[in-house]
């Protein structure tokens, strides 16, 4: 099975590989947001997005890009 998966990846076009990467990225963001929602059930969507940015970019860069986060609960 592993050999087949490797062969399919090698034969995939660059476009297909980028599509798969984009899907993996979207899935990981959804899972991270779900985890944040369970850890911070009272947080607004805006607060959760800031927390996600902190996870993805690090707090310092997230603040530079998005400004100061809203009041966290």
MOPAC internal coordinates of N, CA, C and O (Angstrom, degrees):
PM7 1SCF
backbone

  N    0.0000 0     0.00 0     0.00 0    0    0    0
  C    1.4387 1     0.00 0     0.00 0    1    0    0
  C    1.5310 1   110.75 1     0.00 0    2    1    0
  O    1.2310 1   121.16 1   137.43 1    3    2    1
  N    1.3264 1   115.39 1   -42.57 1    3    2    1
  C    1.4647 1   118.99 1   179.70 1    5    3    2
  C    1.5302 1   110.75 1   -63.25 1    6    5    3
  O    1.2310 1   120.64 1   138.64 1    7    6    5
  N    1.3205 1   116.39 1   -41.36 1    7    6    5
  C    1.4669 1   120.25 1   179.10 1    9    7    6
  C    1.5236 1   110.59 1   -61.70 1   10    9    7
  O    1.2310 1   120.44 1   140.42 1   11   10    9
  N    1.3279 1   116.76 1   -39.58 1   11   10    9
  C    1.4582 1   120.50 1   178.10 1   13   11   10
  C    1.5297 1   110.46 1   -64.75 1   14   13   11
  O    1.2310 1   120.44 1   136.26 1   15   14   13
  N    1.3108 1   116.77 1   -43.74 1   15   14   13
  C    1.4664 1   120.26 1   179.50 1   17   15   14
  C    1.5308 1   110.88 1   -61.83 1   18   17   15
  O    1.2310 1   120.22 1   137.36 1   19   18   17
  N    1.3099 1   117.18 1   -42.64 1   19   18   17
  C    1.4654 1   120.98 1   178.25 1   21   19   18
  C    1.5218 1   110.30 1   -62.62 1   22   21   19
  O    1.2310 1   120.38 1   136.04 1   23   22   21
  N    1.3211 1   116.89 1   -43.96 1   23   22   21
  C    1.4648 1   120.62 1   179.51 1   25   23   22
  C    1.5249 1   110.90 1   -61.83 1   26   25   23
  O    1.2310 1   120.52 1   136.47 1   27   26   25
  N    1.3413 1   116.61 1   -43.53 1   27   26   25
  C    1.4628 1   119.90 1  -179.77 1   29   27   26
  C    1.5333 1   111.15 1   -63.73 1   30   29   27
  O    1.2310 1   120.04 1   140.15 1   31   30   29
  N    1.3227 1   117.53 1   -39.85 1   31   30   29
  C    1.4731 1   119.91 1   177.95 1   33   31   30
  C    1.5259 1   110.90 1   -65.06 1   34   33   31
  O    1.2310 1   120.74 1   139.71 1   35   34   33
  N    1.3029 1   116.20 1   -40.29 1   35   34   33
  C    1.4697 1   119.34 1   179.70 1   37   35   34
  C    1.5251 1   111.78 1   -65.62 1   38   37   35
  O    1.2310 1   120.84 1   145.65 1   39   38   37
  N    1.3240 1   115.99 1   -34.35 1   39   38   37
  C    1.4612 1   120.40 1  -178.46 1   41   39   38
  C    1.5287 1   113.01 1   -84.30 1   42   41   39
  O    1.2310 1   119.98 1   165.39 1   43   42   41
  N    1.3129 1   117.65 1   -14.61 1   43   42   41
  C    1.4644 1   120.97 1  -176.97 1   45   43   42
  C    1.5268 1   110.32 1   -68.11 1   46   45   43
  O    1.2310 1   121.46 1   -35.19 1   47   46   45
  N    1.3164 1   114.82 1   144.81 1   47   46   45
  C    1.4623 1   119.81 1   177.58 1   49   47   46
  C    1.5257 1   109.92 1   -71.42 1   50   49   47
  O    1.2310 1   120.11 1   -21.21 1   51   50   49
  N    1.3257 1   117.40 1   158.79 1   51   50   49
  C    1.4713 1   119.47 1   176.09 1   53   51   50
  C    1.5314 1   112.33 1   -56.84 1   54   53   51
  O    1.2310 1   120.64 1   143.63 1   55   54   53
  N    1.3249 1   116.38 1   -36.37 1   55   54   53
  C    1.4637 1   119.65 1   178.47 1   57   55   54
  C    1.5223 1   110.65 1   -63.07 1   58   57   55
  O    1.2310 1   120.54 1   134.85 1   59   58   57
  N    1.3191 1   116.57 1   -45.15 1   59   58   57
  C    1.4713 1   120.42 1   179.14 1   61   59   58
  C    1.5305 1   110.63 1   -62.84 1   62   61   59
  O    1.2310 1   120.03 1   139.85 1   63   62   61
  N    1.3161 1   117.54 1   -40.15 1   63   62   61
  C    1.4663 1   120.43 1   178.85 1   65   63   62
  C    1.5233 1   110.95 1   -64.06 1   66   65   63
  O    1.2310 1   120.27 1   140.17 1   67   66   65
  N    1.3298 1   117.09 1   -39.83 1   67   66   65
  C    1.4649 1   120.40 1   178.41 1   69   67   66
  C    1.5283 1   111.03 1   -68.03 1   70   69   67
  O    1.2310 1   120.19 1   142.79 1   71   70   69
  N    1.3233 1   117.25 1   -37.21 1   71   70   69
  C    1.4642 1   120.41 1   176.98 1   73   71   70
  C    1.5298 1   110.61 1   -63.07 1   74   73   71
  O    1.2310 1   120.76 1   137.24 1   75   74   73
  N    1.3110 1   116.15 1   -42.76 1   75   74   73
  C    1.4646 1   120.26 1   179.16 1   77   75   74
  C    1.5299 1   110.70 1   -64.35 1   78   77   75
  O    1.2310 1   120.87 1   139.09 1   79   78   77
  N    1.3216 1   115.95 1   -40.91 1   79   78   77
  C    1.4602 1   120.35 1   177.98 1   81   79   78
  C    1.5244 1   110.92 1   -63.50 1   82   81   79
  O    1.2310 1   120.20 1   138.27 1   83   82   81
  N    1.3189 1   117.22 1   -41.73 1   83   82   81
  C    1.4646 1   121.03 1   178.46 1   85   83   82
  C    1.5289 1   110.42 1   -63.15 1   86   85   83
  O    1.2310 1   119.90 1   140.41 1   87   86   85
  N    1.3177 1   117.79 1   -39.59 1   87   86   85
  C    1.4633 1   121.34 1   178.15 1   89   87   86
  C    1.5289 1   110.74 1   -65.28 1   90   89   87
  O    1.2310 1   120.40 1   137.69 1   91   90   89
  N    1.3101 1   116.85 1   -42.31 1   91   90   89
  C    1.4706 1   120.49 1   177.82 1   93   91   90
  C    1.5259 1   111.11 1   -63.25 1   94   93   91
  O    1.2310 1   120.80 1   138.92 1   95   94   93
  N    1.3217 1   116.08 1   -41.08 1   95   94   93
  C    1.4643 1   121.07 1   177.68 1   97   95   94
  C    1.5257 1   110.67 1   -61.02 1   98   97   95
  O    1.2310 1   120.38 1   132.35 1   99   98   97
  N    1.3189 1   116.88 1   -47.65 1   99   98   97
  C    1.4621 1   121.20 1  -179.52 1  101   99   98
  C    1.5314 1   110.52 1   -62.45 1  102  101   99
  O    1.2310 1   120.44 1   138.42 1  103  102  101
  N    1.3202 1   116.76 1   -41.58 1  103  102  101
  C    1.4623 1   120.34 1   179.32 1  105  103  102
  C    1.5223 1   111.32 1   -64.29 1  106  105  103
  O    1.2310 1   120.25 1   138.23 1  107  106  105
  N    1.3186 1   117.12 1   -41.77 1  107  106  105
  C    1.4672 1   119.43 1  -179.87 1  109  107  106
  C    1.5273 1   111.19 1   -66.35 1  110  109  107
  O    1.2310 1   119.89 1   143.32 1  111  110  109
  N    1.3297 1   117.81 1   -36.68 1  111  110  109
  C    1.4682 1   120.35 1   176.67 1  113  111  110
  C    1.5163 1   111.02 1   -66.32 1  114  113  111
  O    1.2310 1   120.23 1   139.46 1  115  114  113
  N    1.3344 1   117.16 1   -40.54 1  115  114  113
  C    1.4674 1   120.47 1   178.17 1  117  115  114
  C    1.5269 1   110.86 1   -62.91 1  118  117  115
  O    1.2310 1   120.40 1   137.14 1  119  118  117
  N    1.3328 1   116.84 1   -42.86 1  119  118  117
  C    1.4619 1   120.39 1   178.75 1  121  119  118
  C    1.5261 1   111.10 1   -65.31 1  122  121  119
  O    1.2310 1   120.48 1   138.73 1  123  122  121
  N    1.3296 1   116.68 1   -41.27 1  123  122  121
  C    1.4632 1   120.11 1   178.62 1  125  123  122
  C    1.5250 1   110.76 1   -63.15 1  126  125  123
  O    1.2310 1   120.32 1   136.84 1  127  126  125
  N    1.3375 1   116.99 1   -43.16 1  127  126  125
  C    1.4659 1   120.16 1   177.89 1  129  127  126
  C    1.5283 1   111.26 1   -63.85 1  130  129  127
  O    1.2310 1   119.96 1   140.63 1  131  130  129
  N    1.3088 1   117.68 1   -39.37 1  131  130  129
  C    1.4676 1   120.81 1   177.79 1  133  131  130
  C    1.5196 1   110.13 1   -62.31 1  134  133  131
  O    1.2310 1   120.58 1   138.26 1  135  134  133
  N    1.3249 1   116.50 1   -41.74 1  135  134  133
  C    1.4585 1   120.02 1   176.95 1  137  135  134
  C    1.5144 1   112.34 1   -63.74 1  138  137  135
  O    1.2310 1   120.55 1   138.67 1  139  138  137
  N    1.3283 1   116.55 1   -41.33 1  139  138  137
  C    1.4706 1   120.39 1   178.13 1  141  139  138
  C    1.5286 1   110.88 1   -65.09 1  142  141  139
  O    1.2310 1   120.65 1   140.06 1  143  142  141
  N    1.3238 1   116.36 1   -39.94 1  143  142  141
  C    1.4764 1   119.61 1   178.78 1  145  143  142
  C    1.5273 1   111.09 1   -61.66 1  146  145  143
  O    1.2310 1   120.60 1   141.01 1  147  146  145
  N    1.3442 1   116.46 1   -38.99 1  147  146  145
  C    1.4650 1   118.77 1  -179.65 1  149  147  146
  C    1.5291 1   110.90 1   -72.67 1  150  149  147
  O    1.2310 1   120.01 1   147.89 1  151  150  149
  N    1.3159 1   117.59 1   -32.11 1  151  150  149
  C    1.4666 1   120.74 1   178.94 1  153  151  150
  C    1.5128 1   112.40 1   -78.89 1  154  153  151
  O    1.2310 1   120.01 1   149.90 1  155  154  153
  N    1.3333 1   117.59 1   -30.10 1  155  154  153
  C    1.4627 1   122.98 1  -176.89 1  157  155  154
  C    1.5314 1   109.49 1  -129.79 1  158  157  155
  O    1.2310 1   119.93 1  -110.56 1  159  158  157
  N    1.3389 1   117.74 1    69.44 1  159  158  157
  C    1.4698 1   120.20 1  -173.43 1  161  159  158
  C    1.5325 1   113.95 1   -64.29 1  162  161  159
  O    1.2310 1   119.44 1   157.42 1  163  162  161
  N    1.3119 1   118.67 1   -22.58 1  163  162  161
  C    1.4635 1   121.29 1  -178.88 1  165  163  162
  C    1.5372 1   112.56 1   -90.33 1  166  165  163
  O    1.2310 1   120.07 1   174.01 1  167  166  165
  N    1.3225 1   117.47 1    -5.99 1  167  166  165
  C    1.4689 1   120.74 1  -176.18 1  169  167  166
  C    1.5270 1   110.60 1   -72.50 1  170  169  167
  O    1.2310 1   121.22 1   -35.44 1  171  170  169
  N    1.3255 1   115.27 1   144.56 1  171  170  169
  C    1.4670 1   120.53 1   176.13 1  173  171  170
  C    1.5279 1   109.12 1   -76.19 1  174  173  171
  O    1.2310 1   121.09 1   -11.79 1  175  174  173
  N    1.3321 1   115.51 1   168.21 1  175  174  173
  C    1.4713 1   119.64 1   177.42 1  177  175  174
  C    1.5313 1   110.18 1   -60.90 1  178  177  175
  O    1.2310 1   120.34 1   142.61 1  179  178  177
  N    1.3302 1   116.96 1   -37.39 1  179  178  177
  C    1.4675 1   120.38 1   179.15 1  181  179  178
  C    1.5215 1   110.37 1   -63.34 1  182  181  179
  O    1.2310 1   120.44 1   135.29 1  183  182  181
  N    1.3259 1   116.77 1   -44.71 1  183  182  181
  C    1.4664 1   120.19 1   178.15 1  185  183  182
  C    1.5222 1   111.10 1   -62.50 1  186  185  183
  O    1.2310 1   120.73 1   138.95 1  187  186  185
  N    1.3272 1   116.20 1   -41.05 1  187  186  185
  C    1.4615 1   119.93 1   179.66 1  189  187  186
  C    1.5205 1   111.11 1   -64.60 1  190  189  187
  O    1.2310 1   120.12 1   140.90 1  191  190  189
  N    1.3304 1   117.38 1   -39.10 1  191  190  189
  C    1.4741 1   120.60 1   178.36 1  193  191  190
  C    1.5307 1   110.68 1   -64.28 1  194  193  191
  O    1.2310 1   120.36 1   141.28 1  195  194  193
  N    1.3196 1   116.92 1   -38.72 1  195  194  193
  C    1.4626 1   120.02 1   176.56 1  197  195  194
  C    1.5340 1   110.73 1   -65.28 1  198  197  195
  O    1.2310 1   120.57 1   138.82 1  199  198  197
  N    1.3202 1   116.51 1   -41.18 1  199  198  197
  C    1.4654 1   119.80 1   177.87 1  201  199  198
  C    1.5313 1   110.67 1   -63.83 1  202  201  199
  O    1.2310 1   120.64 1   140.47 1  203  202  201
  N    1.3223 1   116.38 1   -39.53 1  203  202  201
  C    1.4625 1   120.28 1   177.36 1  205  203  202
  C    1.5254 1   110.31 1   -63.84 1  206  205  203
  O    1.2310 1   120.26 1   137.05 1  207  206  205
  N    1.3257 1   117.11 1   -42.95 1  207  206  205
  C    1.4685 1   120.35 1   177.57 1  209  207  206
  C    1.5212 1   110.28 1   -59.95 1  210  209  207
  O    1.2310 1   120.59 1   140.74 1  211  210  209
  N    1.3261 1   116.49 1   -39.26 1  211  210  209
  C    1.4566 1   119.96 1   177.44 1  213  211  210
  C    1.5205 1   112.01 1   -62.61 1  214  213  211
  O    1.2310 1   120.49 1   140.95 1  215  214  213
  N    1.3299 1   116.66 1   -39.05 1  215  214  213
  C    1.4637 1   120.21 1   177.59 1  217  215  214
  C    1.5238 1   111.72 1   -66.71 1  218  217  215
  O    1.2310 1   120.84 1   137.97 1  219  218  217
  N    1.3259 1   116.01 1   -42.03 1  219  218  217
  C    1.4646 1   120.46 1  -174.61 1  221  219  218
  C    1.5193 1   112.90 1   -78.70 1  222  221  219
  O    1.2310 1   120.69 1   142.02 1  223  222  221
  N    1.3239 1   116.29 1   -37.98 1  223  222  221
  C    1.4641 1   120.50 1  -172.53 1  225  223  222
  C    1.5213 1   113.98 1  -108.42 1  226  225  223
  O    1.2310 1   120.64 1   163.56 1  227  226  225
  N    1.3141 1   116.38 1   -16.44 1  227  226  225
  C    1.4558 1   120.82 1  -169.36 1  229  227  226
  C    1.5228 1   107.86 1    90.17 1  230  229  227
  O    1.2310 1   120.56 1   -31.43 1  231  230  229
  N    1.3189 1   116.53 1   148.57 1  231  230  229
  C    1.4667 1   120.43 1  -174.33 1  233  231  230
  C    1.5251 1   113.24 1   -60.13 1  234  233  231
  O    1.2310 1   120.44 1   137.03 1  235  234  233
  N    1.3202 1   116.77 1   -42.97 1  235  234  233
  C    1.4696 1   119.29 1  -176.65 1  237  235  234
  C    1.5286 1   111.71 1   -62.44 1  238  237  235
  O    1.2310 1   120.14 1   130.28 1  239  238  237
  N    1.3192 1   117.34 1   -49.72 1  239  238  237
  C    1.4611 1   120.30 1  -179.65 1  241  239  238
  C    1.5288 1   110.96 1   -67.56 1  242  241  239
  O    1.2310 1   119.94 1   142.20 1  243  242  241
  N    1.3240 1   117.72 1   -37.80 1  243  242  241
  C    1.4706 1   120.25 1   178.39 1  245  243  242
  C    1.5287 1   110.33 1   -59.72 1  246  245  243
  O    1.2310 1   120.09 1   139.93 1  247  246  245
  N    1.3326 1   117.43 1   -40.07 1  247  246  245
  C    1.4699 1   120.57 1   178.34 1  249  247  246
  C    1.5325 1   110.92 1   -67.33 1  250  249  247
  O    1.2310 1   120.41 1   142.07 1  251  250  249
  N    1.3262 1   116.82 1   -37.93 1  251  250  249
  C    1.4633 1   119.67 1   178.50 1  253  251  250
  C    1.5252 1   110.67 1   -65.42 1  254  253  251
  O    1.2310 1   120.44 1   141.38 1  255  254  253
  N    1.3152 1   116.76 1   -38.62 1  255  254  253
  C    1.4555 1   121.41 1  -176.70 1  257  255  254
  C    1.5262 1   111.70 1   -79.45 1  258  257  255
  O    1.2310 1   120.28 1   135.62 1  259  258  257
  N    1.3393 1   117.07 1   -44.38 1  259  258  257
  C    1.4636 1   121.23 1  -171.09 1  261  259  258
  C    1.5274 1   114.32 1  -110.76 1  262  261  259
  O    1.2310 1   119.70 1   176.52 1  263  262  261
  N    1.3170 1   118.18 1    -3.48 1  263  262  261
  C    1.4538 1   120.43 1  -177.29 1  265  263  262
  C    1.5113 1   111.55 1    83.68 1  266  265  263
  O    1.2310 1   121.02 1    12.06 1  267  266  265
  N    1.2942 1   115.66 1  -167.94 1  267  266  265
  C    1.4585 1   120.03 1  -179.02 1  269  267  266
  C    1.5205 1   109.92 1   -74.37 1  270  269  267
  O    1.2310 1   120.84 1   -38.84 1  271  270  269
  N    1.3277 1   116.01 1   141.16 1  271  270  269
  C    1.4735 1   119.09 1  -179.83 1  273  271  270
  C    1.5138 1   111.10 1   -70.99 1  274  273  271
  O    1.2310 1   120.96 1   -24.52 1  275  274  273
  N    1.3263 1   115.78 1   155.48 1  275  274  273
  C    1.4597 1   119.03 1   175.51 1  277  275  274
  C    1.5250 1   109.66 1   -66.16 1  278  277  275
  O    1.2310 1   120.16 1   -12.64 1  279  278  277
  N    1.3015 1   117.30 1   167.36 1  279  278  277
  C    1.4528 1   122.24 1  -179.38 1  281  279  278
  C    1.5218 1   109.46 1   -55.78 1  282  281  279
  O    1.2310 1   120.53 1   -60.50 1  283  282  281
  N    1.3362 1   116.60 1   119.50 1  283  282  281
  C    1.4627 1   121.15 1  -179.62 1  285  283  282
  C    1.5211 1   109.77 1   -84.63 1  286  285  283
  O    1.2310 1   121.52 1   -35.84 1  287  286  285
  N    1.3199 1   114.69 1   144.16 1  287  286  285
  C    1.4663 1   120.01 1   178.49 1  289  287  286
  C    1.5008 1   110.42 1  -103.92 1  290  289  287
  O    1.2310 1   120.10 1   180.00 1  291  290  289

